[in-house]
Amino acid sequence: MKSILVLLSLAGVLFAIQILHLSHLSKVDAQSSDALLFLAPLGAREKVAKDDTSLDANQVVGSGAGDIKESSEPIQAGQQQVDTDLVHNYKCYPPRHWSSPNITNTIVYIELAWVNLHSETFYSYVHYFCSCQSDKHPQWRLDTSSVPHFYFGPEDFVKDDLRRILHEYNQTTCGPILFGTPSDPKVTVHTTTYASDWYGRNQKFPHSDKMNQPGHIFICHNDAPMVEGVENIFFLTPAHSRYVFPSYFPSTIVERAQRSLEKKPNNPPVFLVMGSFHKRAGNQKRNVLSLKRAMAQHRDANFTIHFLGGGADDATNETLIDYIKEHFGVDYNKVRLTPNSEADVFMENVGAADVILPLVDETNFGIEYQNGKRLTSAVSWALGFNKRMVLYRPLADIFGIQEKIGMYWLYDNATQFSNAFASCSERLNKLAL
């Protein structure tokens, strides 16, 4: 009888402890509802070349921050733990939860120009800040004696789909990702500018007086020769003297995609066309007619064409489907359509594809992509996810891509695209058997 009473007493104590523990977790969640919560590790970390070299402590953009009045508070140690192996890439920085009363954290503000606009480039900016490369441009150097905090804002511009990706990316950065607008960031990355902003044609552009100023980094999305020499304006392709090529994506997501296709390609192989294709959405960015001809010439081949994203704002699913039927005729049954998908769904679809088709050739390379001085985002997605490509040779030359059996099929003009496409399809079908 005494033994039973003792057991009942112990059970009561354990139950009370559990209730207190749950109560504590509820308080933590309530206090940190606006901050990013760490997710459980989903994959091994991506190896980063050249990251073992320490930085010169004197070569920094800046350290310390003023009073922060952001809408999100940094995550405190003990709320959730991060697998330190995942962030061990960035050895020049202290552990993420390290702090010192004598050192303030460097606040970096990734400023969006509109809702989720150009979000596919953001991961590369954080990665480059975190990178320990000794030859990194001084504008991107942070104080490596403290943990940087990365704010994404304005908060209304960071929608739920992008937040879901940033939640996962938050596992592997050198400092926590948060949402909101800090009052006094040490570095601000202005993620979207164009030549028209710098040439004075945009009367509403507020930053023309910040050229060559430390603490401000501007990303220019097209060619702007007049500001090519400005030290804090960066472009997005190697055709410029200063550039950040946005081909880095959260490593856990990339590795998940690679594991899913590491044995065999899809059957039928999936060729991915990214971005707008509807006739009202700027069809000139992708030469869809060259794809239509290739599909007709190789109608008996086994493949699927997946159009991902990209309808005109006023295009409904019905009008897009009608357009695909009208455009591809009897080959319509080989076409898959996912219009206007959310950022995380878009990323998953990229990961599930076998081949990326930028559909660039002599018809659009010069006008739309300024002979390689304007980014073809399909190339950065393909390289970031280690995807095969059927690629226009002059575009490949910009990124140093050479023909590689089983990986890259190059062509010199729109007519040759058909043969390169067929060769790629044939090889993948053999691998899928």
NORNORUR-V837219 format. One record per pair of residues at least 4 apart in sequence whose C-alpha atoms are under 7 Angstrom apart, sorted by the first residue. I is the first residue (numbers start at 1). J is the second residue. D is the distance in Angstrom with one decimal. If there is no record, write none. Layout:
BEGIN
i = (I,I)
j = (J,J)
d = (D,D)
END
This chain:
BEGIN
i = (1,2,3,4,5,6,7,8,9,10,11,12,13,14,15,16,17,18,19,20,21,22,23,24,25,26,27,28,28,29,34,35,35,35,35,35,35,36,36,36,37,38,38,38,38,38,39,39,39,41,42,43,43,43,44,44,45,45,45,46,47,48,50,51,51,51,51,51,52,52,53,53,53,54,54,54,55,55,57,59,59,60,60,60,60,61,61,61,61,61,61,61,62,62,62,63,63,63,63,63,64,64,64,65,65,65,65,65,65,65,66,67,67,68,68,68,69,69,70,70,70,70,71,72,72,72,74,77,82,84,86,87,87,87,90,90,90,90,92,92,93,93,93,93,93,94,94,94,94,96,96,96,103,104,105,105,105,105,106,106,106,106,106,107,107,107,107,107,107,108,108,108,108,108,108,108,108,109,109,109,109,109,109,109,110,110,110,110,110,110,111,111,111,111,111,111,111,112,112,112,112,112,113,113,113,114,115,115,115,116,116,116,116,121,121,122,123,123,123,123,124,124,124,124,124,125,126,127,129,129,129,130,136,136,137,139,139,147,147,148,149,149,149,150,150,150,150,151,151,151,151,151,152,152,152,153,153,153,153,153,154,154,155,155,158,158,159,160,161,161,161,161,162,162,162,163,164,164,165,165,166,169,169,170,170,186,187,187,188,188,188,189,189,189,190,190,190,191,191,192,192,192,193,193,193,193,193,194,194,194,195,195,195,195,196,196,196,197,197,197,198,211,211,212,212,212,213,216,217,217,218,218,218,219,219,219,220,220,220,221,221,221,222,222,223,223,224,234,234,234,235,235,235,235,236,236,236,236,236,237,237,237,237,237,237,238,238,238,239,239,239,240,246,247,247,247,247,248,249,249,250,251,252,253,254,254,254,255,256,257,257,257,258,261,264,264,265,265,265,265,265,266,266,266,267,268,268,268,269,269,269,269,269,270,270,270,270,270,270,270,271,271,271,271,271,271,271,271,272,272,272,272,272,272,272,272,273,273,273,273,273,273,274,274,274,274,275,275,275,276,276,276,276,276,276,277,277,277,277,277,277,278,278,278,278,279,280,281,281,284,285,285,286,286,286,287,287,288,288,289,290,290,291,292,292,293,294,294,295,298,303,303,304,304,305,305,305,306,306,306,307,307,307,308,308,308,309,309,309,309,310,310,311,311,311,315,315,316,317,318,319,320,321,322,323,324,324,325,325,328,341,341,342,343,344,345,346,347,348,349,351,354,354,355,355,355,356,356,356,356,356,356,357,357,358,358,358,360,360,360,361,361,361,361,362,362,364,364,365,365,365,366,366,369,369,369,369,370,372,372,377,378,379,380,381,382,382,382,383,388,388,389,389,389,390,390,390,390,390,391,391,391,391,392,392,392,392,393,393,393,393,394,396,396,396,397,403,403,403,404,404,409,409,410,411,411,411,412,413,416,417,418,419,420,421,422,423,424,425,426,427,428,429)
j = (5,6,7,8,9,10,11,12,13,14,15,16,17,18,19,20,21,22,23,24,25,26,27,28,29,30,31,32,79,33,72,72,73,74,75,178,179,167,177,178,167,80,82,167,170,171,167,168,171,83,252,252,255,256,86,252,86,251,252,251,89,89,133,89,90,131,132,133,91,132,132,133,134,92,132,134,132,134,143,138,141,138,141,142,143,138,139,140,141,142,214,215,142,143,186,105,106,142,143,186,104,105,106,104,105,106,107,184,185,186,184,183,184,182,183,184,182,183,180,181,182,183,180,178,179,180,178,97,171,88,172,172,173,174,130,131,132,174,132,144,144,145,146,147,174,98,145,146,147,147,174,175,146,146,146,147,148,149,146,147,148,149,186,148,149,150,185,186,187,148,149,150,151,185,186,187,188,150,151,152,185,187,188,189,151,152,153,188,189,190,152,153,154,188,189,190,191,117,153,154,157,191,117,191,192,157,157,158,159,157,158,159,162,125,246,126,127,248,249,250,128,246,247,248,249,129,130,131,140,141,142,174,140,141,141,214,232,174,175,175,175,176,177,175,176,177,178,177,178,179,180,181,178,179,180,157,158,179,180,181,180,181,179,180,162,163,163,164,165,342,343,344,166,343,344,167,168,344,169,344,170,173,250,176,177,215,215,216,215,216,217,216,217,218,217,218,219,218,219,219,220,221,197,218,219,220,221,220,221,222,199,222,223,224,200,201,202,201,202,205,208,230,232,230,231,232,232,232,232,233,232,233,234,233,234,235,233,234,235,235,236,374,373,374,373,374,228,242,243,244,240,242,243,244,243,244,245,246,375,243,244,245,373,374,375,243,398,399,372,373,398,373,380,380,381,383,384,384,254,384,254,255,256,257,258,351,385,259,260,261,351,352,262,265,431,432,269,354,428,431,432,270,354,432,432,302,303,304,303,304,354,428,429,303,304,305,306,353,354,355,304,305,306,353,354,355,356,357,305,306,307,308,353,355,356,357,306,307,308,356,357,358,307,308,309,378,308,309,310,281,282,283,309,310,311,281,282,283,286,310,311,283,311,312,320,283,312,311,312,364,364,368,358,359,360,359,360,292,359,293,294,414,295,296,328,297,298,418,299,422,334,425,334,335,334,335,336,335,336,337,336,337,338,337,338,339,338,339,340,341,339,340,315,339,340,319,320,320,321,322,323,324,325,326,327,328,332,329,332,332,345,346,346,347,348,349,350,351,352,353,385,387,388,387,388,389,378,382,387,388,389,390,389,390,378,379,391,364,365,392,365,392,413,414,413,414,368,369,369,370,371,370,371,373,374,375,376,374,395,398,381,382,383,384,385,386,387,388,387,407,408,407,408,409,408,409,410,420,421,396,409,410,411,396,410,411,412,397,410,411,412,398,400,401,402,401,408,409,410,408,409,420,424,420,416,417,420,416,417,420,421,422,423,424,425,426,427,428,429,430,431,432,433)
d = (6.4,6.2,6.2,6.2,6.2,6.3,6.2,6.2,6.4,6.2,6.1,6.2,6.2,6.2,6.3,6.3,6.1,6.2,6.1,6.2,6.3,6.2,6.4,6.3,6.1,6.1,6.1,6.2,6.8,5.7,5.2,5.3,5.9,6.6,6.5,5.7,6.8,6.0,6.6,5.9,6.6,6.2,6.8,6.6,6.6,6.2,6.9,6.2,6.8,6.8,5.9,5.0,6.7,7.0,6.6,6.7,4.9,6.1,6.7,5.5,6.8,6.4,5.6,6.7,6.5,6.1,4.6,5.4,6.7,6.6,6.1,6.1,5.9,5.7,6.3,6.7,6.5,5.6,6.8,6.4,6.7,6.4,4.6,4.9,5.6,6.5,5.7,6.5,5.2,5.3,6.8,6.5,6.0,6.1,6.2,6.8,4.9,6.7,5.2,6.8,4.8,5.5,5.0,6.6,6.8,6.1,6.1,6.2,6.2,6.1,5.4,6.9,7.0,5.6,5.3,6.7,5.9,5.6,5.4,5.3,4.7,6.7,5.2,6.3,5.8,6.0,6.9,5.7,6.3,6.1,5.4,4.7,6.1,6.3,6.2,6.0,6.2,6.2,5.9,6.2,5.0,6.5,6.8,6.5,6.8,6.2,6.7,6.3,6.2,6.0,6.3,5.5,6.7,6.9,5.5,5.6,5.5,6.8,6.9,6.8,4.7,6.2,6.4,5.9,5.1,6.3,5.0,5.5,6.8,7.0,6.1,4.9,6.1,5.7,6.1,4.9,5.9,6.0,4.8,6.1,6.1,6.2,4.6,6.2,6.0,5.0,6.6,6.1,5.0,6.7,6.2,5.4,6.8,6.8,5.9,5.3,6.1,6.6,6.0,6.7,6.7,6.0,6.5,6.8,6.0,5.8,4.1,6.1,6.9,6.1,5.8,6.6,6.8,6.9,5.0,6.6,6.1,6.1,5.7,6.9,6.0,5.1,6.5,4.9,6.8,6.3,6.2,5.9,5.6,6.5,6.9,5.6,6.8,7.0,6.9,6.7,6.7,7.0,5.6,5.0,5.3,5.3,6.3,6.9,6.2,4.8,6.1,5.9,4.8,5.3,6.1,6.8,6.3,4.8,5.9,6.4,6.5,5.9,4.8,5.4,5.6,5.6,5.8,4.8,6.3,6.6,6.2,6.2,6.8,5.8,5.4,5.7,6.3,5.7,6.6,6.0,6.7,7.0,6.2,6.1,5.8,6.8,5.2,6.1,5.8,5.8,4.3,5.7,6.2,5.0,6.2,6.2,4.7,6.0,6.1,4.8,6.2,6.4,5.2,5.6,6.3,6.8,6.3,6.9,5.9,4.7,6.3,5.1,5.6,5.9,6.1,6.4,6.6,4.9,6.3,5.1,5.9,6.2,5.1,5.9,6.5,6.5,6.5,5.8,5.3,5.3,6.9,6.7,5.1,6.1,6.2,4.7,6.1,6.0,5.0,5.8,6.7,6.1,5.1,6.3,6.6,6.3,6.5,4.8,5.6,6.2,6.4,5.3,4.9,6.7,6.5,6.2,4.4,6.3,5.1,5.2,4.9,6.8,6.0,5.9,7.0,5.6,6.1,6.8,5.9,6.3,6.4,6.6,6.3,5.4,6.5,6.8,6.1,4.5,6.1,6.1,4.5,5.3,6.8,6.1,6.4,6.0,6.1,6.4,6.2,6.9,5.7,6.1,6.4,6.7,4.7,6.3,5.7,5.9,6.2,5.3,6.1,6.2,6.4,6.7,5.3,6.5,6.9,6.5,6.0,5.7,4.7,6.2,5.0,6.1,6.2,6.4,6.8,6.2,4.9,6.0,6.6,5.2,5.3,6.4,6.1,4.9,6.0,6.4,6.1,4.8,5.9,6.6,6.1,4.9,6.1,7.0,6.2,6.0,4.9,5.8,6.1,4.9,6.1,6.4,5.3,6.5,6.1,5.0,6.3,6.5,6.3,5.2,4.4,5.8,6.8,6.7,6.5,3.5,5.5,6.4,7.0,5.1,6.9,6.2,6.6,6.2,5.5,6.4,6.8,5.4,5.9,6.2,4.7,6.4,6.3,6.2,6.8,5.0,5.9,5.2,6.3,6.2,6.8,6.3,6.3,6.1,6.1,6.3,6.3,6.1,6.1,4.4,5.6,6.9,6.9,6.8,5.0,5.9,6.1,4.8,6.0,5.9,4.6,5.9,6.1,5.0,6.2,6.3,4.9,5.9,5.8,4.1,4.4,5.8,5.8,5.8,5.9,6.1,6.6,6.0,6.5,6.3,6.1,6.1,6.1,6.2,6.2,6.0,5.9,5.9,6.7,5.4,5.5,5.2,6.1,5.7,5.9,6.2,6.3,6.3,6.4,6.3,6.3,6.4,6.7,6.5,6.5,5.9,4.7,5.4,6.9,6.2,6.6,6.2,4.9,6.9,6.1,5.8,5.5,6.9,6.8,6.2,6.0,6.0,5.6,5.6,5.7,5.7,6.1,6.9,5.3,6.8,5.0,6.4,5.5,4.7,4.5,6.3,4.7,6.6,6.9,5.7,6.3,6.3,6.3,6.1,6.1,5.9,6.1,5.7,4.7,6.9,6.2,4.7,5.7,6.6,5.1,6.4,5.9,4.7,5.9,6.6,6.5,6.5,6.2,4.9,6.4,6.2,5.6,5.2,6.0,6.2,5.4,5.6,5.6,6.7,6.1,4.8,6.9,5.9,5.2,5.8,6.0,5.0,6.9,5.8,6.9,6.7,5.6,5.7,6.4,6.4,6.6,6.6,6.0,6.2,6.1,6.2,6.2,6.0,6.3,6.3,6.2,6.5,6.4,6.1,6.6)
END
